[in-house]
């Protein structure tokens, strides 16, 4: 049976939100919700809704969904508080037959304005040890479509205002630490980077992309556009700009994240930009080149799909062998991505820029960095011999190179780290 979830999010705007203790009014609301749910009283849960929520989720829609949820997953056995920020509390909700994250929002009258169940996943990725010189705390950004969850890493002894780096992740379902289960990546790249920055007196924020990890959204895969990632980054930039602890904001984009940075930083209070392993070519060329290695029938069909996307049309029937790259539900995203031209974007960047490229990157070749440098002649170009796409030392041999993708404790390339630190420190 398809998993059932019920939700409604009303008036979720972007504000700064740092972790706080569980408020008493949320404890009371959750206790009532649990009692009504376990006693099969959806009508009573409905009385807890705000007027806006009642209008958006009428009883005739809410009641059958709740009954189905109870039938499928059983009683709500217990709830464990996870975090709270800006009127949104997150709990680990353990039902008899499954476990979810339960997100609750209350208004000033303690009425529910948000109620969302999202997948809960135990983090099985080995974690890099937290250096005693740094501290970490959760960050929560509320948006019009849900919330973005991340981690703020700070040097434990910060002397006055300090710079902060916003780390924007690569393509696919990449989480805040730089890991992507679908691509078998568990390198902890962004977590390691955040820790290195923290040890050098620089703060950072890394986050789960929309619909990944603890970030929740009403957006469906079929609706997702690269502009959504840019919007989320803009919200985080504005949040950091309002935080008086920080002296300047630097955006760090990895892979696809480098393109998202270009889109997000326009007209924003960003002081510098770092592009790490960023593509210089348009998306359709990247995809076409990738398909050259595939059987001709696949390449031909993909070209037909791509031609339709260029005309603004999706293709509903796709050969299963192409689902990984062009399934119907991601074609809208592909369309939005392929319209972006990185070289034009780089020419529009007005702030100091550092372009980083490893010579053993199997995904993005060195000439991409050289083209980006040509588009912005005053950018700094750092070509690092023997560094791969995960910003780690790796040989050119494909098997050995890819093996580093699943080594979370393997340190980042030292030259890359020192280059980033030096660049951030000299930005005015």
N, C-alpha and C positions, 0 to 999 in steps of 0.2 A: 504494500500500500504506500502511496506517495506520502512523504512526510508532511504533516500539517503544521502550519505556523500561523499565529494571529498577530496582527500589528496595526498600529496607526501612529503616525508621528505628526504632530501639529506644531507649526511655528518654530522650527528648529533653525536658529540662526547661528552664525559663526562667532564664537566668543572664546576667550582664553579659559581653559579649564584644567586645573591641576588637581591631583588626587587629594581627597579629604576623607575624614572618617564618615561612617554611615550616619546620616541624620536620623533623629528619633522619629520624625514624621514618615520617613520611608520605611522604617522598621514596622511601624503601626500599619501602614498601607499594605505592606507585603504580608503581614500576619492575617489581615482581613482577606486579602486575595487568596492566600493558601487555604483558609477555612472555607470560603465560598466555593473554591474550585474543587476541593476534596469532597465537599458535601453536595456536589452536583447542583450548584445554585448560580448558573450564569446570569440570571436576572439580577441577582444581588451584586455581582461583579459589575454589571452594566450601570448600576446606581453610583459606582465609584468614578464613572467617566465624567470628564468636563463636558460642557455643552458642545464645544467644537468637535470633541471626539465622538459624542453621540451622533452628531450630524454626519460625520465622515464614516462611521461604522455603526449603522443601525442595529438594533437588537435582533431583527430578523436575519441579519447576516452573521452577527457575532455569536449568537446562541448555537446554531448547528455546528459551527466551526469548533467551538469550545467543547461541545459534546463529543465530536469526533476525536478531538485531541485527547480527551480523557479516556475514551474507549481504546485508543491506539497505544497510549503511553502510560496509562494508569495514574495512580495518585502522585501528587507532588510530595516526595518523601522528606526532602530537606533543601534548604537554600543556604549558600555560603556567600557572604559579601565579598565582592572583588574590588570594586572601586566606586568612587562618586566624584562628579564634577559638573558644575553648571547645570543643576537640576536634573541630572541623569545618573541613576544608580544602576550598577551592573552586578548581577548575582550569578553564581553557578547554581543552576536549578537541577536537582537530581530527582527525576521521576522514577517510577517503579521499573519502566522498561527502557529508559534512555536518559541522557543528560544534555542540557542545553545551557546557553547563556540567556538569562532573563534580564531585559533592559526596561527600567521603569522611569517615567518622568512625571512630576507633579507640578501643578500650578500653585499660586499663592493660597488658594483655598483647599489645598491638599487633594485636589481632584486629578485623576489620571489624564495626562495629555499624551502619554506615550506608553505603549505596551508592545514589546517585541521579543520573540523567541528567535535565537539564531544558533547555528551549529556550535557545539563546544568540542574542542579538540585538545587533548592532553599534549603538551609540548614534549616530544620524545627526542628532539635534537639536542645533542650534547652542547652544553652552554660554556662559553668562555668564562673563566673565573673573573669575578669583579675585583679590580685592583683597589686596594684600600685608599688610594688617592682620589677616587671618584665616587660619586653617588648617583643613583638613578631613581626616577619617579615616573609614574604614568602621566600621560597627557591625553586629553580627550577633546576633540574638536567637533562641535555639533554643526551639522550642515542641513540644508533643506531636504536632503534625501536620507539622512541617518546620522552617523557619527564616524569619525576617523580616530582610531586608537593608536597611540604611539608611546615612545619612551624618551624622556629628557635625560641626558647624561651631562653631569656637571662636575667640574673639579671640586673636590671637597673644600679646598681653601681658595676661594675666589676673592681676589683683591679688587674691589670696585666692579665696574661694568666690564663684561668680557664679551668677545665675539661668539656668535652661535652659527653653526652650520646646519642647514636643513638638508638631509640626505634623502634624495628622491630615487626610488628603485627602478630596476630593470623590468623588462616585459614579462607578461604572464602573471600568475598568482604569486607574486613575490611578497614575502612578509617583511616586517620591520628589520629583521636581522639579516636579510639578504638571501633567505632560503626559499626554495620553490619545490615542493614535494612532487609535483607533476613532472618536473624536469630533472628530478633526482639531484637537486642542488641543496646541500646542507653545509655550506662553507662558512656561514656566520660572518660574511664579508662586512656588512654594515655594522654589526655589533662590534667587531674587532676595530673597525675604523673609529666608531664612537669612543671606544675605550682609549685608543691611541690619542685622539684629540683631547679627551678629558685629562689625560696624564700630562698634556702639554698646555693646560690652562684654557682650553677651548671647549665651549659647550656644544651640544648637538641634539637634534631631534630626528629620530628615525620613526617610521610608521608603517603599519599594515596598509597596503593599498585598498582602495574601495572594494568591498565584498571579499576581503581576505582576512584571515585570522580573527581578531576581535573588532575589526571595522565592519560596521553593519550599514546596509543601504537598501532602499526600496528599488533601486535600479536592478533590472534584469540583464543577464548577459546579452540578450538580443537588443537591448537599448544602449549599451555602453559605448561611449565614444572617447577618443583620447582627450577631448576637451574636458571630460569629467575629471580625469586625473589632474589636468591643469587647474581646474576649479578648486580641487581639494588642496593643491599646493598653494594657491593664492590665499585660501583661508588660513593655512598654517603660517604663511609669511605675515599676514596681518596680525595673527595671534602673537607671533614673536616680536613684531614691531611694537606692540602695546606693552610688552613685558620690559619693565625698567631695569632688569638685571643685565640686559644685553646692549652692547655698544654698537654692533653692526651685524647684519645678516648676510651670510654667504650661502648660495645654493650649490649643492653638489649633486650632479645627475650622473647616474651610472647606466650605460647602455641606452635603452629607450628613455630612461629618466633624464638623460641629457637633453633630449628633444622636449620633454615635458617642462624642463627648466626654462628653455627658451620661450615657450608659450606663456609660462606663469609669471615670469619676471618683468614683463612689459608693464611700465607705469607702476611698478611696485618698489618699496624701499629696500631694494637689494643692492649691496655694495660691491659684490663680486660674484663671479660664476666659474664653477669648475666642471668641465666636461670630461668624464672618465669613460673611455672605450665607447664613445658616441659615434653613431653612423653619420656619414656625410650624404649618403644617397637617399632618394625618395623610397618610400615603402614598396611601391610596385616593382621597382628595379631590384630591390633586395629579394623580394619573393620570387621574381622571375629567375634570378640567378640561382636561387636555391633549388628551383624546380628543374634546372638543367641537369641535375644529378639524378633525376627520377626517370622512370620509363616514359617513353614518348606519349603514350595515351594519357598518362596523368598530367604531363606538362601541357598537352594540348587542351585538355578539359579545364585545367586551371587557368590557362590563358583566356579561354572563353568566359570564365567567371570574372576574371580581372577586367576584361573588356566591358562587361556589363556594369561592374562597379564604377568604372570610369564614367559611365553614362548615368550613374546614380541609381542603378537597378540591382537588386539582389537576385540570387539564383536559389530557389527553394529546394531543388533536388540536386544533390551532390553525391558523387561516388564516395562510398565509405572510406576508401583509401586516402581521400583528401580532407577528411573531417578534422584532422589535427591542424590543418592550415587554413581551411576555407569552409568549415561547417556553416550552415545558414545562420546560426545564432551569433557568429562573430563577424559576419560580413559587414554590418553597419560600422563596427569598430575599424575593420580593415579600410573601409571607404574613407573614414575620417583620418586615419593614420596616413594613408597614401596621398592625401591632399597636402600634407605637410612637406615643406622643402627645407631640410636642415641648413643648407648653405645660405639660403635667403634669410633664414632665422638668425644665423650667426652674424650676418652682415648688419643686422639690426641691433645686436647687443652693444650697449653703450658703456658697460662697466668693465673693469679689469677682468681678464679671462685667463684661465689656465686650462690647457688641453693636455690630457694625460692619455698615453697609449702604450700598451705592452706589445713587444715584438712576437710573443708566442700566443697571442689571442687567436683562437681558432674561429671565432665568430666575426670579429671586426678586424679587418686588416689595417696595417699601418698607414696606407695611403689615405684612409678616411681622415685621420688626424691631420695629415699634411694638407688635405683639401680644406678642412675647417680652418686651419691656420692661414691659408691663402685668402679665405673669405674675411678674416679679421687679422690683418697684418700685425697689429700691436698685441695680439694674444701671445702668451707664453706657451711654448710647446715642450712637453716633457716626454720624450720617447724612452721607455725603460726596457732595456734588453733582458729577455728571459722572464717577463711578467705576462700572465695570461688574463683572460676575461674576468676572473674572480679576484684580480689584483694581487695574485700570489705568484711566487717563484714557481715556474713550471717549464719543463723541456718542450721542444716542438713536437715530440712524439705524441700522437693523438691519445693513445691509451693512457700514458703516464700523465699527460696534461689533464685529461678529464678526471683522473683519479683524485686530483686536488679538490674537485668540486664537492667531494664528500668527506673532506678533512676539516672539520670546524675548528680544530685547535692549531692548524697550520697557520703561522703568522702571516700578515700582509707583507708585501714587498717593502723593505725598509726605505728604499729610495723614494717610493711613492708617498709613504707616510711623511717623511721629512720634507718632501716637496710641497705637500698640501699644507703642512704646518707653517712652513716659511712663507708661502703665498698668503695664507690667512693673516698672519701677523703683520705683513707689510701693507695690507689693504687699509686705506684711510677711511 
